[in-house]
Amino acid sequence: MSPYAAPLRDIRFVLDTLLEHRSLALPQYQDLSPDVIDAVLEEAGRVAGDVWAPLNQDGDRHGCRLEGGEVLTPPGFAEAYRAFVEGGWNGIGSDPEHGGQGLPEVVASAVQEMWQGANMALALCPLLTAGAVEALAQHGDEALKARYLEKLVSGEWTGTMNLTEPQAGSDLSVVRTRAVPDGAHYRLHGQKIFITWGEHDCAENIVHLVLARLPDAAEGNQGISLFLVPKRLVDAQGRLGERNDVNCVSLEHKLGIHGSPTCMLGFGERDGAIGYLVGEPGRGLAHMFTMMNAARHKVGIQGIGVAERAYQQALAYARERVQGRVPKSRSGGPATLIEHYDVRRMLLSMRARLEALRALALLSASEMDIARHAESTEARERAQQRVDLYTPIVKAFSTDQAVDIASLAVQVHGGMGYIEETGVAQHLRDARIAPIYEGTNGIQALDLVTRKLQRDRGAALNSVLDEVAACAASLADDPELAAWGRALRDGVDDTRRALDVVLERAADAEKGHDALQALATPMLDLVGHVLCAWQMGRAALRARAALQDGHEDTAFYRAKLASAEFVLCHWLPRGRAQLAAIEAAPALFDAPL
Ligand SMILES: Cc1cc2nc3c(=O)[nH]c(=O)nc-3n(C[C@H](O)[C@H](O)[C@H](O)COP(=O)(O)OP(=O)(O)OC[C@H]3O[C@@H](n4cnc5c(N)ncnc54)[C@H](O)[C@@H]3O)c2cc1C
């Protein structure tokens, strides 16, 4: 079992130095101080490392079991989840009006990374609850909110997201689950597959948010409504009653996240599962998007968390394993893996990318705080445009990179990496789902090029690129960092060129759709690299200033400069290489397969 230590020093650097606690400048957070946030991070790191992380490998080995309709989670999961709820962690980012602690999203996201790094399978449970809270808070009526929100916010009850059916995966317009009016509520009939934490033994009730069709509903997206279906019915006083007609039919056997029960749920196998309409009829997909956008950001963070853990394990192994000798020009003696430059290359590549991805994800979280709470409409709208732009990138780019980082962690272990006992293979297996669920990464790339970049003709991206170019200019002003500045400037130029191609292709009414599909993933990859490089350019400027000012933490800032150099000079060119694929004629994909 490998230990996990929350990357507190780097998280603090992002919050204090890169973001300068900008969320705390909002009137909403005027009573919060950096010291309070620091204490929250410290304690979350302790719980994640001491309570959740030790259960991770056993959870993978035991997996979940379905017995007599009940799902049993791995040993220790229920206790660890209850400790999390009792510690008040579930609602740290939720509105105090519903019993939450109302901390900024940027803090909740930083803490979220720790749960995901410690135990991704268990952390999925509160991740989905958080999405359910958001959807209900925004779209539920007062009666539903009064009955369900507080328990979901505290985590005493957990939430799920029920979209997928056998014929409806990426394309939810063909959802078939039916909802029939029955007095004050509805009766649901249908089957949902792949429902994460759809049934379990960690909480006394589960609140399912379910996409279904009313009897007279139109075909397609417009005919889909959103319903709340509790596992156990709840009376007007909030007391738990009998079990609803929703059951776990089977559990999936998966590549990873074995500790997370992935359920096939049957609704209405007897007389119909009682459900309540959330929001307006026919607006279910739009309402569900509230939940999905929050969850997409969190899945990006999840990728960073699990990849950080894989990195920590690889680093520890590389420090211990003796293999080969160091070159004579150094000592010529027996070498641990970490003394070989090719292994150092892998480790630096993992660490540097993680730092860049973390900085970008937390930047996006801080924009969420501004979008919700800034005083001026203009500031809120501008921040929301950035959140909309960043969300598919944080989701897809972070999770693609996470799989690669976890794969490199296996590589650092050599043959032992491929052996399950070592435990590092689990991180790769666990990470592999993140590019698939919450909208596949292909769907995220399409969201970027067909919606986010089209609706304002690239204005939000261009305004971010102006800031990236300013950072490149600041780097270029420092003789030591000038080459990094040129690299970043080139990245900006390539992205502007790529954006032109995206807009030109979209204008072709006949072939536009296929042409955009052909370049969508390369475009997301290019933008992801450039935005991450921007964050590391900013980090380099701060690190240089700290070293010049004689800051005592020289080891940290020197390491930060090394990470920045790796990102800007070794890794960014890989992203820039995507321009060739973006500019290439899409006709290649007419080729026979
Ligand atoms: C472990 C696990 C947990 C899950 N948890 C949940 C959950 O809690 N709730 C829930 O509702 N669902 C859940 N899912 C379902 C998950 O969200 C879907 O698997 C995912 O959305 C993809 O749908 P699909 O599997 O049907 O793949 P498909 O839609 O068949 O896609 C297959 C491939 O084709 C591509 N593709 C599909 N359509 C297009 C298109 N129009 N244009 C271009 N490319 C396209 C995709 O990008 C993908 O690469 C979970 C799945 C797993 C495996």
The ligand as a Gaussian input file, in Angstrom:
#p B3LYP/6-31G(d) Opt

LIG

0 1
 C      -17.625000       3.321000     -14.734000
 C      -18.687000       4.133000     -15.390000
 C      -19.454000       4.989000     -14.623000
 C      -20.479000       5.722000     -15.209000
 N      -21.287000       6.514000     -14.428000
 C      -22.417000       7.033000     -14.969000
 C      -23.405000       7.659000     -14.140000
 O      -23.247000       7.790000     -12.927000
 N      -24.538000       8.116000     -14.735000
 C      -24.760000       7.991000     -16.075000
 O      -25.812000       8.419000     -16.541000
 N      -23.842000       7.435000     -16.889000
 C      -22.687000       6.945000     -16.359000
 N      -21.762000       6.324000     -17.170000
 C      -21.983000       6.297000     -18.602000
 C      -21.023000       7.189000     -19.350000
 O      -21.324000       8.546000     -19.116000
 C      -21.109000       6.803000     -20.849000
 O      -20.441000       5.559000     -20.954000
 C      -20.479000       7.839000     -21.760000
 O      -21.250000       9.009000     -21.773000
 C      -20.327000       7.347000     -23.205000
 O      -21.486000       6.744000     -23.678000
 P      -21.400000       5.292000     -24.348000
 O      -20.694000       4.399000     -23.368000
 O      -22.753000       4.891000     -24.777000
 O      -20.444000       5.458000     -25.574000
 P      -20.885000       5.922000     -27.049000
 O      -21.794000       7.081000     -26.957000
 O      -21.330000       4.733000     -27.805000
 O      -19.498000       6.443000     -27.626000
 C      -18.465000       5.570000     -28.089000
 C      -17.398000       6.405000     -28.791000
 O      -17.965000       7.119000     -29.907000
 C      -17.786000       8.519000     -29.764000
 N      -19.009000       9.204000     -30.206000
 C      -20.280000       8.928000     -29.834000
 N      -21.131000       9.801000     -30.429000
 C      -20.386000      10.638000     -31.160000
 C      -20.694000      11.767000     -31.993000
 N      -21.922000      12.214000     -32.140000
 N      -19.675000      12.396000     -32.601000
 C      -18.401000      11.976000     -32.434000
 N      -18.056000      10.931000     -31.667000
 C      -19.027000      10.264000     -31.027000
 C      -17.503000       8.743000     -28.285000
 O      -16.714000       9.914000     -28.054000
 C      -16.778000       7.468000     -27.891000
 O      -15.415000       7.575000     -28.151000
 C      -20.697000       5.621000     -16.601000
 C      -19.901000       4.777000     -17.380000
 C      -18.920000       4.026000     -16.788000
 C      -18.116000       3.078000     -17.643000

